[in-house]
């Protein structure tokens, strides 16, 4: 199975939700070694600061892309 996960908290903080997301990825990879994990860590700026997420399980792949401003505006809308 392929699973996508918002990995931004793990890229921007060591504690709290960031630590939980890293632990979740590690535990899922150990429990379900056949699953492919797509970790998404998009940035709002080209050179946004981020922390090294540390070692990732072999079945996990980190996808980092910069979001265009139109996407950022759409995410901020509350319709």
C-alpha positions as CSV (number, residue, x, y, z in Angstrom):
1,X,0.0,0.0,0.0
2,X,1.2,3.6,-0.7
3,X,0.6,6.1,2.1
4,X,1.1,9.8,2.0
5,X,1.9,11.8,5.2
6,X,2.3,15.5,6.0
7,X,5.9,15.4,7.3
8,X,6.3,19.2,7.8
9,X,6.2,19.1,11.6
10,X,9.2,16.7,11.6
11,X,11.2,19.1,9.4
12,X,10.5,22.2,11.4
13,X,10.6,21.0,15.0
14,X,12.3,18.4,17.2
15,X,9.7,18.1,19.9
16,X,5.9,17.9,20.2
17,X,4.1,17.0,16.9
18,X,7.5,16.8,15.0
19,X,8.7,14.0,17.4
20,X,5.3,12.3,17.1
21,X,5.4,12.3,13.3
22,X,8.9,10.9,13.2
23,X,7.9,8.2,15.6
24,X,4.8,7.4,13.6
25,X,6.7,6.9,10.4
26,X,9.3,4.7,12.1
27,X,6.6,2.6,13.9
28,X,4.5,2.2,10.7
29,X,7.5,1.1,8.6
30,X,8.4,-1.5,11.3
31,X,4.9,-2.8,11.5
32,X,4.1,-2.7,7.8
33,X,7.4,-3.2,5.9
34,X,5.6,-3.7,2.6
35,X,4.0,-0.2,2.6
36,X,5.6,2.7,0.7
37,X,5.6,5.9,2.7
38,X,5.5,9.2,0.8
39,X,6.5,12.0,3.2
40,X,5.5,15.4,2.1
41,X,7.4,18.4,3.5
42,X,6.5,21.3,1.2
43,X,8.0,24.7,1.8
44,X,6.6,28.2,1.4
45,X,9.9,29.8,0.4
46,X,12.8,28.5,-1.7
47,X,15.2,28.6,1.2
48,X,13.0,27.9,4.1
49,X,14.8,26.7,7.2
50,X,14.3,23.1,8.1
51,X,15.9,20.6,10.4
52,X,17.5,17.3,9.3
53,X,14.7,14.7,9.9
54,X,17.3,12.1,10.8
55,X,17.4,8.6,9.3
56,X,14.3,7.6,7.5
57,X,13.1,4.0,7.1
58,X,14.1,2.4,3.7
59,X,10.4,2.3,2.6
60,X,10.0,6.1,3.2
61,X,10.7,8.8,0.6
62,X,10.8,12.5,1.4
63,X,9.2,14.8,-1.2
64,X,10.0,18.4,-0.8
65,X,8.6,21.0,-3.1
66,X,8.1,24.7,-2.9
67,X,4.4,25.7,-3.0
68,X,3.4,28.4,-5.5
69,X,1.8,31.5,-4.0
70,X,-1.6,30.6,-5.5
71,X,-1.6,27.4,-3.6
72,X,-0.7,29.2,-0.3
73,X,-3.6,31.6,-0.9
74,X,-6.0,28.8,-1.6
75,X,-5.0,27.0,1.6
76,X,-5.6,30.2,3.7
77,X,-9.2,30.7,2.4
78,X,-12.0,29.9,4.7
79,X,-15.1,29.4,2.5
